[in-house]
Amino acid sequence: MNTVTRDKEYFSKVKIIRTELLIWEEGNLRKFPWRETSDPYKITVAEVMLHRTKADQVKDVYEQFILKYPDFESIVKAGREAIKSELYPLGLFWRADLLYNLAYIIMDSYSGKIPTNKKELLKLPGIGDYIASALLCFCFNRAEPILDTNTVRVIGRIFGLNVTDSSRRSKKFRSIMFDLINFEDPRKISLLMIDFAALVCISGDNPNCRICPLKKNCTYYSKKTD
């Protein structure tokens, strides 16, 4: 199957999934310092650091960095080499250049403030669709779908859709993610989808279906147990 009909049954399923995720939240939603704020600067720094790096590896570096550099202006004043030194423990040194260039342009062209619309965000260096969507969702609690290999995996399994490398850019997956998060707290559902993918609906051939609260509404599980 590779189609989804957005009918009454579909929206009923979306509501059930959202409700079950909110129940699952207690005791399962992971805690990280960047999740305890809606500050656009802090979340921008976190998203840059998290690129291709696990959250547990980022946590200590992030906390030290935020203490030393509390805003974009402090990054620019410190200089490129100082930022490289701070991010050395994470590897992928291009991120230091990216963060410095980003800070410089935001100070120079946006008076130190992150843009609040996607079109402007996408003009910034290193800001692609994922980070732009994450900033709008996590900073401003907007129903902006965050699609990566993990969230599309969950959507694909639940709705019986084929997942490919291009699924992250698929209008179909984007539409489903939007329907899931489009309620009073898009940020919370987005975080739950990310953590659910990391802890339950994991990659590979053996997701944790046994403990999955969504299995009664999951096409993947239904086929697996036929």
C-alpha positions as CSV (number, residue, x, y, z in Angstrom):
1,M,0.0,0.0,0.0
2,N,1.2,3.5,-0.8
3,T,-1.8,5.6,-0.5
4,V,-3.9,7.1,2.3
5,T,-7.4,8.4,2.0
6,R,-8.1,11.3,4.4
7,D,-11.6,10.2,5.3
8,K,-13.5,9.8,8.5
9,E,-11.7,6.5,9.4
10,Y,-8.3,8.1,8.8
11,F,-9.0,11.1,11.0
12,S,-10.3,8.8,13.7
13,K,-7.0,6.8,13.5
14,V,-5.0,10.1,13.7
15,K,-6.9,11.1,16.9
16,I,-6.3,7.7,18.5
17,I,-2.6,7.8,17.7
18,R,-2.3,11.3,19.2
19,T,-4.2,10.3,22.3
20,E,-2.1,7.1,22.8
21,L,1.1,9.1,22.4
22,L,0.0,11.6,25.0
23,I,-0.7,8.7,27.4
24,W,2.7,7.2,26.6
25,E,4.4,10.5,27.4
26,E,4.4,9.9,31.1
27,G,7.7,8.4,32.1
28,N,8.9,8.1,28.5
29,L,9.4,11.5,27.1
30,R,13.2,12.2,27.3
31,K,14.5,15.2,29.1
32,F,17.2,17.4,27.5
33,P,18.1,21.0,28.4
34,W,17.1,22.3,24.9
35,R,13.6,20.9,25.5
36,E,13.1,23.0,28.6
37,T,13.2,26.3,26.6
38,S,11.5,27.9,23.6
39,D,14.4,30.4,23.2
40,P,15.1,30.5,19.4
41,Y,18.9,31.0,20.0
42,K,19.2,28.0,22.3
43,I,17.2,25.8,20.1
44,T,19.2,26.9,17.0
45,V,22.4,26.0,18.8
46,A,21.0,22.6,19.8
47,E,19.7,21.7,16.3
48,V,23.1,22.5,14.8
49,M,24.9,20.4,17.4
50,L,22.4,17.5,17.1
51,H,23.0,17.1,13.3
52,R,24.3,13.6,12.9
53,T,25.1,13.3,16.6
54,K,23.2,11.6,19.4
55,A,21.5,13.7,22.0
56,D,23.4,12.2,24.9
57,Q,26.7,13.2,23.3
58,V,25.5,16.7,22.8
59,K,24.1,17.4,26.2
60,D,27.2,18.4,28.2
61,V,28.8,20.3,25.3
62,Y,25.5,22.2,24.7
63,E,25.2,23.2,28.4
64,Q,28.8,24.5,28.6
65,F,28.4,26.3,25.3
66,I,25.2,28.1,26.3
67,L,26.7,29.3,29.6
68,K,29.7,30.7,27.8
69,Y,27.9,32.0,24.7
70,P,24.3,33.1,25.8
71,D,23.4,34.7,22.5
72,F,24.3,35.2,18.8
73,E,26.3,38.4,19.6
74,S,28.6,36.5,22.0
75,I,29.4,34.0,19.3
76,V,30.4,36.7,16.8
77,K,32.5,38.5,19.4
78,A,34.3,35.3,20.3
79,G,35.3,34.6,16.8
80,R,35.4,31.6,14.5
81,E,38.4,29.8,16.1
82,A,37.0,30.0,19.6
83,I,33.7,28.4,18.4
84,K,35.7,25.6,16.7
85,S,37.5,24.9,20.0
86,E,34.2,24.7,21.9
87,L,32.7,22.2,19.4
88,Y,35.8,20.1,19.0
89,P,34.4,17.3,21.3
90,L,31.6,16.7,18.8
91,G,33.7,16.3,15.7
92,L,32.2,17.4,12.4
93,F,34.1,20.7,12.5
94,W,32.0,22.2,9.7
95,R,29.3,22.9,12.3
96,A,31.5,25.5,14.0
97,D,31.8,27.4,10.8
98,L,28.1,27.0,10.2
99,L,27.2,28.3,13.7
100,Y,29.6,31.3,13.4
101,N,28.3,32.2,9.9
102,L,24.7,31.8,11.1
103,A,25.3,34.1,14.1
104,Y,27.1,36.7,12.0
105,I,24.2,36.9,9.5
106,I,21.5,37.0,12.1
107,M,23.3,39.8,13.9
108,D,24.1,41.7,10.7
109,S,20.7,41.2,8.9
110,Y,18.2,40.4,11.5
111,S,19.2,42.4,14.5
112,G,20.1,39.3,16.5
113,K,16.7,37.7,16.1
114,I,15.8,34.5,14.4
115,P,13.3,35.0,11.6
116,T,9.8,33.7,12.4
117,N,8.8,32.6,8.9
118,K,10.0,29.7,7.0
119,K,10.9,31.6,3.8
120,E,13.4,33.8,5.7
121,L,14.7,30.9,7.8
122,L,15.6,29.0,4.6
123,K,17.7,31.9,3.4
124,L,20.1,31.4,6.4
125,P,23.3,29.3,5.9
126,G,22.9,25.6,6.8
127,I,19.2,26.0,7.5
128,G,17.3,23.4,5.5
129,D,13.7,22.2,5.8
130,Y,14.3,20.1,8.9
131,I,15.9,22.7,11.0
132,A,13.5,25.5,9.8
133,S,10.6,23.3,10.7
134,A,12.1,22.4,14.1
135,L,12.6,26.0,14.9
136,L,9.1,27.0,14.0
137,C,7.6,24.1,15.9
138,F,9.9,24.1,19.0
139,C,10.2,27.9,19.4
140,F,6.8,29.1,18.4
141,N,4.7,25.9,18.9
142,R,3.5,26.0,15.3
143,A,2.1,22.9,13.5
144,E,5.1,22.6,11.3
145,P,5.8,18.9,10.3
146,I,9.3,17.7,11.3
147,L,10.2,14.9,9.0
148,D,13.4,12.8,9.3
149,T,14.2,9.1,8.8
150,N,12.8,8.4,12.3
151,T,9.4,10.1,12.1
152,V,8.8,8.9,8.5
153,R,9.5,5.4,9.7
154,V,6.7,5.6,12.4
155,I,4.3,7.1,9.9
156,G,5.1,4.5,7.2
157,R,4.6,1.6,9.6
158,I,1.4,2.9,11.1
159,F,-0.2,3.8,7.8
160,G,1.3,1.0,5.7
161,L,3.3,3.3,3.4
162,N,6.5,2.5,1.6
163,V,9.4,4.4,3.1
164,T,12.2,5.6,0.8
165,D,15.0,8.2,1.0
166,S,12.7,10.7,-0.5
167,S,9.9,10.2,2.1
168,R,11.2,13.1,4.2
169,R,10.3,15.4,1.3
170,S,7.0,13.7,0.5
171,K,3.8,15.7,0.5
172,K,2.0,12.6,1.6
173,F,4.1,12.1,4.7
174,R,4.1,15.8,5.4
175,S,0.3,15.9,5.3
176,I,0.0,13.0,7.8
177,M,2.5,14.5,10.2
178,F,0.7,17.8,10.0
179,D,-2.6,16.1,10.9
180,L,-1.0,14.4,13.8
181,I,0.5,17.5,15.3
182,N,-2.3,20.0,14.4
183,F,-3.9,20.4,17.8
184,E,-3.3,22.6,20.8
185,D,0.3,21.5,21.4
186,P,2.2,20.7,18.2
187,R,5.5,20.9,19.9
188,K,4.6,18.1,22.4
189,I,3.3,15.7,19.8
190,S,6.4,16.3,17.6
191,L,8.7,15.5,20.5
192,L,6.7,12.4,21.3
193,M,7.0,11.2,17.7
194,I,10.8,11.7,17.8
195,D,11.1,9.8,21.1
196,F,8.6,7.1,20.2
197,A,10.7,6.4,17.1
198,A,13.9,6.3,19.2
199,L,12.5,4.1,22.0
200,V,9.8,1.9,20.6
201,C,9.4,2.1,16.8
202,I,13.1,1.6,16.3
203,S,14.8,1.0,12.9
204,G,15.5,-2.5,11.7
205,D,13.4,-5.6,11.5
206,N,12.6,-5.9,15.2
207,P,10.8,-2.8,16.5
208,N,9.5,-3.1,20.1
209,C,6.0,-4.0,19.0
210,R,5.4,-5.9,22.3
211,I,5.3,-2.7,24.3
212,C,3.9,-0.5,21.6
213,P,0.7,1.4,22.6
214,L,-0.1,2.0,18.9
215,K,0.0,-1.6,17.7
216,K,-3.8,-2.0,17.6
217,N,-3.8,0.7,15.0
218,C,-0.6,-0.2,13.2
219,T,-0.6,-1.7,9.7
220,Y,3.0,-3.0,10.1
221,Y,2.0,-4.9,13.3
222,S,-1.2,-6.2,11.8
223,K,0.7,-7.7,8.8
224,K,3.5,-9.0,11.1
225,T,1.0,-11.0,13.2
226,D,-1.2,-12.3,10.4
